């Protein structure tokens, strides 16, 4: 199977797409573009980010902590959908 050089990653809480919040203190550092994170699989740093996403049980998006519930690749290898639930402290 041949994979694309770019991988689009979307994060969902239930059926709701998590999008970049412009009012967030984290928005200036966020790699989210709208509701997607784009990784260049030819870039070592982006491959490291993907590896962390695949091996982690929790992530922080836009300053909120989430537990990763499920990961699903699109069949052609161009997208990864990650289902999460917010961790309430």
Buried (B, 14 or more C-beta within 10 A) or exposed (E): EEEEEEBBBBBBBEEEEBBBBEEBEBEEEBEBEEBBBEBEBEEEEBBEBBEEBEEEEEBEBBEBEBEBEEEEEEEEEEBBBBBBEEEEE
